[in-house]
Amino acid sequence: MGYVTRIVIIGGGPGGYEAALVAAQFGAEVTVVEQDGPGGACVLTDCVPSKTMIATSVRKQALLDGSSLGVHFTGGLDGDVGGIQVDMPLVNKRVKELAQAQSGDIAARLIAEGVEIVQGSGRLVDPQVVRVGDRTIRADIVIVATGATPRVLPGAEPDGERVLNWRQLYDLDEVPEHLIVVGSGVTGAEFAGAYRSLGSQVTLVSSRDRMMPNEDADGAEVLEEVYRRRGMNVMGKSRASSVKRTEHGVVVTLEDGRTAEGSHCLMTVGMVPNTSGIGLEEAGVTLDRNGFVQVDKVSRTSAPGVYAAGDCTGVLMLASVAAMQGRIAVWHALGEAVQPLRLATVASTIFTDPEIAAVGISQRQIEEGEVEANVVKLPLATNARAKMQGFNDGFVKLFCRPHTGIVLGGVVVAPRASELILALSLAVQHRLTVDQIAHTFAVYPSLAGSITEAARRLMLPMTSAVI
């Protein structure tokens, strides 16, 4: 019998379980150590639960917006606009059950592939030894995929009742009367929009001059306009210094002395890596000053035989990136052909309403002279399918090289932009040209038709910057 590689993975989130599946496929002996359950925080408390709840909020908003399509609600029930009410206990029950079901599906797949699942917290004793409680597991390869935890702002510590992080939202008995969201990054923007659609009065506290300062500026502007139109109070250039409970709610004090009062406060001020106290530095794994594991483009750490994947590395905190990092780690460790991680091909989506999806280079890189590119931007309101469905907010933006027409990236702001972006992701990944997209059939009418139309616009001469 040939030699069998033993791989131990600390963490069962996307970076961990995807690595385990690839390792099992290649005949390795695989053990996954996970404290909370297969799927990790991504499935049990973060990504899956939040997007499940957002799906409910989008459905409700669609009902509220139905009047423009000739759908009216008559009579109505007490307590909500248009007779539409939200059963928060039922919403939360569905969120939790769906998360558990997804975790169960992942566990079943791992077990079917022969992967051992060990419940507990793993600690690296040395680069080839992991300890879980009283058990010591020896390995040829160790992959650290321990994830991250919501950052706590001093003076605004969550109490699970009135001051919350997003992992504590799913125990609320009712929709918050007035939710103050501190932090206007992706997570803050998603939850602020969701709770406004569910019926909360929402105040979004942003330390910058606009929402989502690291995302496409045009997309952020569209979303902020939508939020304000729906009645949200967006406070720009407003950094929170403290959050205190009052007799009936909370008061958020800003650094300039202003205050905002509400019934609940949601803290969305970033993530910290789960790397402390698990033996990483003692085993020779280098961490940066914020505690993130330092890795190269094939997921190697500074310790021989130790790889890392996912949020604990701080490399684009996306489940898709974590999963790819985990796969790359295994392929490299087992000597298989592997392409290093290419962040330029990563597609991301902000699950707001409308969604914002992007891939490749950004508008900012073009404006700052880092990349030379032609740009076209088509408003969604000109798309026939969008008109039929009453979608007025959003656009499709496409970037390509001036002389070759090779697609460099794009942004889609639209319902289900997370699905539409795949066409642009394929174009970026495989270096397709706008001509090739333009000559591809799109269904008429469809939102995807705006992508082929944008490509056709870039085929025309003198379209170096149509914005």
Secondary structure, DSSP 4 states (H G I P E B T S, - for coil): -----EEEEE--SHHHHHHHHHHHHTT-EEEEEESS-TTHHHHHTSHHHHHHHHHHHHHHHHHHGGGGGT----S--TTSGGG----HHHHHHHHHHHHHHHHHHHHHHHHHTT-EEEES-EEEEETTEEEETTEEEE-SEEEE---EEE---TT----SSSEE-GGGGGG-SS--SEEEEE--SHHHHHHHHHHHHHT-EEEEE-SSSSSSTTS-HHHHHHHHHHHHHTT-EEE-S--EEEEEE-SSSEEEEETTS-EEEESEEEE---EEES-TTSSTGGGT--B-TTSPBP--TT-B-SSTTEEE-SGGGTS---HHHHHHHHHHHHHHHTT---PPP-GGG-EEEE-SSSEEEEEES-HHHHHTTSS--EEEEEEGGGSHHHHHHT--S-EEEEEE-TTT-BEEEEEEEETTHHHHHHHHHHHHHTT-BHHHHHTS---SS-TTHHHHHHHHHHHSSS-TEE-
